[in-house]
C-alpha cells in the first residue's frame, strides 16, 4: 500500500524528520491561499499513489499566489497515470544548494534490509549509478554506524555529516517500525542556509503487515481511501473482464513508460518486466492474461492499453501455453489494433506465445507482417531483440 506524499510527510514530521512547510489544496482557491500563507513561491504536486509524477506533468512551480491558482486549475481534475487528481500538496519552494538520494528497502536476494544513498538525487536516480549500500538487520536496534555509513556514502563531512547520519538512522528505524517495503527521500535537499529537508518521499507499506499498522493507517485516511479504489484504467480492465467469463484479463496496472504489455501471469510476467527494465526499456503497464480469453476480450484489452497516450509500441509475451490458444490471442491483438485504425506491423514490437494452435497463430501474424518468436527464443532473448 502506497501512502501519498502529504500524509507520509506528516507522519515523518511527527517523528522529528525535516519536512518543508506545506498545505493541501482541493480547489484552485485553496492553492492560492496556501501560496499566500507560505510566502508566494511554491511547488504544487498532485497527490496520487504513483511515482513518476514530475515526468508525467504532475508537478508545477509557481512564483506567485495567482500562478499557483492557475496551476491548480490545470492539475485538479486531470487524469494522471490512470488516477484522477483530487488533491494537491502545495509546499514552500526551497532554495536548493544540493540534491541527494536516501532510501530504505529490502534486498530479497541477500535477505537483508539496506539503506541506499547517492550524491545524485532527483529524477531517474537509477540511471546515475553510484548508489551506496548499507545493510542492516530489521530484527535488532539500528546501530549508529548505519547512519554514519550512509552519510559517508553521500560524501558529507562536518556538521552535514552529523545531521544526515541521524536522519539516515531515523529513516531506517521508521522503515522497520512501519513494516515498509520502501521508504525513500528523493530528493533529500540541503538549502542555501545549510538546512536539510525531505523534499519528496515515497512510502510503501507491506500489505501483509497492515494489520499491525492500524494506528498508522488511521493517520492516513486519504491514502487508505485511494487504496480501496482502483484507477480508471484498472477499473476499465476489470469491467471488460467481467463482461466475458472466458479467460482472465482484468489485472492491469498503469505505469509511466511507453511500451504497452500483454503478458501471461505468474513468473512469466515478472520475467518479462525484469527483462524490459534490465534492457533500459520502460513498460507502460503491468498486465496478466490467460485461461484462454476470447478474441473479444483480448481485442478490448489491446485497445485499452493502446489508448494510453504515452504508449508507442506493444509487446505480447507468454510462457509456453496449454490452456490458451495462440491463434485467438493473435486474432484479438490484431483486431484491436485494426479497430484503432493502426497497422499491426508498426504497433507490435514482438509477439511471443508458443503453445496450443501455435502454427495457426504464426500464419495470422505472418499475414500482417508482425514479428513473432517461438519457444526457441527466451523471454529475455525477445526483449534483447527489440532493445
Buried (B, 14 or more C-beta within 10 A) or exposed (E): BBBBBBBBBBBBBEEEBBBBBBBBBEBBEBBBBBBBBBEBBBBBBBBBBBBBBBBBEBBBEBEBBEBBBBBBBEBBEEEBBBBBBBBBBBBBBBEBEBBBBBBBBBEEEEEEBBBBBBBBBBEEBEEBEEBBBBEBEBEEEBEEEBBBBBBBBBEBEEEBBBBBBBBBBBBBBBBBEBBBBBBBBBBBBBBEEEBBBBBBBBBBBBEEEBEEBEEBBEBBEBBBEBBEEBBEBBBBBBEBBEEBEBBBBBBBBBBBBBBBBBBBBEEBBEBBBEBBBEBEBBBBBBBBBBBBBBBBBBBBBBBBBBEBEBBBBBBBBBBEBEEBBBBBBBBBBBBBBBEEEBEBEEBBBBBBBBBBBBEBBBEBBEEBEBBBBBEEBEBBEBBEBBE
